[in-house]
Amino acid sequence: MTKAQNTTHETAAAHGPSLRGPVAALQRAADVVSLLGAWIAGLCIVALTLLVLIDILLAFFSQYLSFVPSGTGVGWEYSAYLMGAAFLLGAGMTLRAGLQLRVELVMSSQRRILVRVLEVFSAALGSAVSVAMAFWLFDFTLRTYGYGEVSQESFTPLWIPQAVLTLGAAVLAFQMVARLVSALAGHTLDNPTLGTASAIE
């Protein structure tokens, strides 16, 4: 058996057998959506980094070249949009990978029933909050679109960044609801293989 096969078997053993049924299908769908959101969040971080670098370079060269502007004029505004989008779009995958902040002293308890009850309670509370936030943002975006509101700095239609935030909130809500259903069904909730970094102990 090769090293790669050993690694695969060890990972499978660590997370249990492959689950089937409607609950597992719901969780897989939530994972796909969350993974897509995480990729978009990564692109937002890349765009944010480039925007900041461009503003820095423009500010530097404008001191020596009079025809160079001192900035893009939308740096701070679009940085805020991109940061908010990256935060919400990546939240679903962060939750699934088990990298969210939790009280590890309680969650590492040997009393599995207590841990499961706490997981169900937190998932139910998180589902209620995230679903409500997604619906509120959706309604807010629709109202902004209807009013035709634009930003004062760049005249960007505000419904565009709000729609991205709504998408991120929907991704998080979907993953949270899937987590609640999985917790009620007794399935494994975290999948550390989806994370890019280990949780800080």
Backbone torsions as a table, in degrees:
resi	resn	phi	psi	omega
1	MET	NA	133.5	-177.1
2	THR	-77.2	167.9	179.2
3	LYS	-63.5	-38.4	179.8
4	ALA	-64.2	-40.4	178.6
5	GLN	-66.0	-38.6	176.7
6	ASN	-60.1	-44.8	-179.8
7	THR	-61.5	-41.6	179.9
8	THR	-62.8	-44.7	179.7
9	HIS	-66.0	-37.8	178.9
10	GLU	-65.3	-40.4	178.8
11	THR	-65.3	-43.4	178.7
12	ALA	-62.8	-39.7	179.1
13	ALA	-66.8	-34.4	-177.7
14	ALA	-70.8	-31.5	-175.7
15	HIS	-108.6	8.4	175.0
16	GLY	83.8	176.9	-178.6
17	PRO	-69.9	159.6	178.8
18	SER	-68.1	122.5	-176.3
19	LEU	-86.2	149.0	178.9
20	ARG	-128.0	171.1	179.6
21	GLY	107.2	176.3	-176.1
22	PRO	-63.3	-35.3	180.0
23	VAL	-66.1	-45.0	178.4
24	ALA	-65.0	-37.3	178.4
25	ALA	-65.4	-40.0	177.0
26	LEU	-62.9	-41.9	-179.9
27	GLN	-66.8	-39.4	177.9
28	ARG	-64.6	-40.8	177.9
29	ALA	-62.8	-42.2	177.8
30	ALA	-64.1	-36.1	178.4
31	ASP	-66.1	-40.8	179.2
32	VAL	-64.1	-45.2	179.5
33	VAL	-64.1	-42.0	-179.8
34	SER	-67.1	-36.9	177.7
35	LEU	-64.9	-41.3	176.6
36	LEU	-62.6	-42.9	177.0
37	GLY	-61.5	-37.9	179.8
38	ALA	-66.0	-38.2	177.4
39	TRP	-64.7	-42.3	177.5
40	ILE	-64.7	-38.6	177.1
41	ALA	-61.4	-39.6	177.4
42	GLY	-63.5	-40.0	176.5
43	LEU	-64.2	-36.6	177.1
44	CYS	-63.3	-39.9	178.6
45	ILE	-65.5	-41.1	177.7
46	VAL	-62.0	-46.0	179.3
47	ALA	-63.1	-39.8	178.1
48	LEU	-61.7	-44.1	179.5
49	THR	-62.6	-45.3	179.1
50	LEU	-63.4	-39.4	-180.0
51	LEU	-63.6	-43.2	178.7
52	VAL	-64.4	-43.5	179.5
53	LEU	-62.5	-40.7	178.9
54	ILE	-62.9	-43.1	178.3
55	ASP	-62.9	-39.3	179.1
56	ILE	-65.1	-45.2	-179.5
57	LEU	-65.1	-41.2	178.7
58	LEU	-63.9	-41.8	178.9
59	ALA	-63.5	-35.4	-179.5
60	PHE	-70.6	-51.4	-175.6
61	PHE	-71.9	-23.8	179.0
62	SER	-67.2	-18.6	177.5
63	GLN	-72.5	-22.2	-175.8
64	TYR	-115.0	-22.2	-179.2
65	LEU	-122.0	115.6	-174.3
66	SER	-66.7	-26.5	-177.2
67	PHE	-83.2	-6.4	179.3
68	VAL	-88.5	126.7	178.6
69	PRO	-67.5	156.1	-177.8
70	SER	-78.5	-7.9	179.0
71	GLY	-177.4	176.1	179.6
72	THR	-76.6	-22.1	-178.2
73	GLY	88.1	-15.2	-179.9
74	VAL	-125.8	10.6	-174.1
75	GLY	-57.3	-54.0	-177.2
76	TRP	-65.4	-41.8	-177.8
77	GLU	-63.9	-51.0	-177.9
78	TYR	-72.5	-26.0	174.3
79	SER	-63.4	-40.4	178.1
80	ALA	-65.4	-42.7	177.9
81	TYR	-60.0	-47.4	-176.4
82	LEU	-67.2	-38.4	179.6
83	MET	-66.1	-44.7	177.9
84	GLY	-62.8	-41.3	179.2
85	ALA	-64.6	-43.6	-179.7
86	ALA	-63.9	-38.5	-179.3
87	PHE	-63.0	-49.3	-176.5
88	LEU	-75.8	-40.2	-178.6
89	LEU	-66.2	-30.0	179.3
90	GLY	-90.3	-6.1	-175.3
91	ALA	-67.5	-36.1	-179.3
92	GLY	-63.1	-44.8	179.0
93	MET	-69.5	-35.7	176.2
94	THR	-60.2	-42.3	178.5
95	LEU	-63.2	-47.0	-176.8
96	ARG	-66.3	-35.5	-179.1
97	ALA	-77.4	-6.1	179.0
98	GLY	76.6	24.6	-177.7
99	LEU	-99.8	5.6	177.4
100	GLN	-75.5	159.0	-179.7
101	LEU	-72.0	127.5	177.1
102	ARG	-140.7	164.5	175.9
103	VAL	-84.4	91.9	-174.0
104	GLU	-64.5	-26.3	179.6
105	LEU	-61.4	-37.3	179.2
106	VAL	-82.0	-44.2	-174.8
107	MET	-68.8	-21.4	179.1
108	SER	-91.7	10.4	-180.0
109	SER	-62.7	148.7	179.5
110	GLN	-76.2	-13.0	179.0
111	ARG	-81.8	96.8	-174.7
112	ARG	-65.2	-33.4	179.6
113	ILE	-64.0	-43.1	178.9
114	LEU	-62.2	-44.4	179.7
115	VAL	-62.2	-42.4	-179.1
116	ARG	-65.6	-40.4	178.1
117	VAL	-62.5	-43.3	178.6
118	LEU	-65.5	-37.5	178.0
119	GLU	-64.3	-43.5	179.3
120	VAL	-64.2	-44.0	-178.9
121	PHE	-63.4	-46.5	-178.6
122	SER	-67.2	-36.9	178.8
123	ALA	-68.3	-38.1	178.1
124	ALA	-65.5	-44.2	178.3
125	LEU	-64.9	-44.1	178.7
126	GLY	-63.4	-37.5	178.3
127	SER	-64.5	-44.4	-179.9
128	ALA	-61.0	-44.9	-177.9
129	VAL	-69.1	-46.7	-176.0
130	SER	-69.1	-39.0	177.5
131	VAL	-65.5	-43.6	177.7
132	ALA	-61.7	-40.8	178.8
133	MET	-64.2	-41.1	180.0
134	ALA	-63.5	-44.5	179.1
135	PHE	-66.2	-39.2	179.6
136	TRP	-65.0	-44.3	178.8
137	LEU	-64.6	-37.9	178.1
138	PHE	-62.5	-46.3	178.8
139	ASP	-64.9	-40.7	179.3
140	PHE	-63.1	-40.3	178.8
141	THR	-65.2	-41.8	178.4
142	LEU	-62.7	-41.4	179.3
143	ARG	-67.4	-39.4	177.6
144	THR	-63.5	-41.1	177.9
145	TYR	-63.4	-40.6	179.8
146	GLY	-66.2	-36.2	179.4
147	TYR	-78.7	-18.2	-179.0
148	GLY	69.9	33.1	-177.8
149	GLU	-72.1	141.7	177.4
150	VAL	-129.8	160.4	178.0
151	SER	-73.6	151.8	-177.8
152	GLN	-75.1	-26.4	-176.3
153	GLU	-83.7	-53.8	-173.5
154	SER	-110.0	-3.0	-177.3
155	PHE	59.7	28.2	175.6
156	THR	-74.1	131.5	174.6
157	PRO	-58.1	121.4	-172.6
158	LEU	-68.5	-17.5	179.9
159	TRP	-68.3	-22.2	-178.6
160	ILE	-67.8	-56.0	176.6
161	PRO	-64.7	-31.4	177.8
162	GLN	-66.4	-35.0	177.6
163	ALA	-66.0	-36.7	177.7
164	VAL	-65.9	-42.3	177.0
165	LEU	-62.9	-38.6	177.7
166	THR	-62.6	-41.2	177.6
167	LEU	-61.4	-44.6	178.9
168	GLY	-62.3	-41.3	178.5
169	ALA	-65.4	-36.1	178.2
170	ALA	-67.4	-38.9	176.8
171	VAL	-61.6	-46.7	179.0
172	LEU	-62.5	-43.1	-179.7
173	ALA	-62.6	-41.7	178.9
174	PHE	-61.8	-46.0	179.6
175	GLN	-66.1	-36.5	-179.8
176	MET	-68.5	-41.4	177.6
177	VAL	-65.2	-41.2	177.1
178	ALA	-62.3	-37.0	177.9
179	ARG	-64.7	-40.9	178.6
180	LEU	-63.0	-46.2	179.4
181	VAL	-62.9	-42.0	178.6
182	SER	-65.2	-38.0	178.6
183	ALA	-65.4	-41.4	178.2
184	LEU	-66.2	-31.7	-179.7
185	ALA	-84.5	-6.7	179.0
186	GLY	81.1	18.9	179.9
187	HIS	-83.6	164.5	174.9
188	THR	-67.2	133.3	-173.0
189	LEU	-94.2	-38.5	-176.3
190	ASP	-100.8	146.7	175.1
191	ASN	-130.3	85.2	-175.9
192	PRO	-59.0	-20.3	-179.3
193	THR	-67.4	-16.0	179.3
194	LEU	-85.5	-11.2	-179.2
195	GLY	-86.5	153.5	177.9
196	THR	-95.7	-6.0	179.8
197	ALA	-150.6	154.4	179.1
198	SER	-82.9	151.2	179.1
199	ALA	-67.4	146.2	178.5
200	ILE	-78.2	122.4	-178.9
201	GLU	-79.7	NA	NA
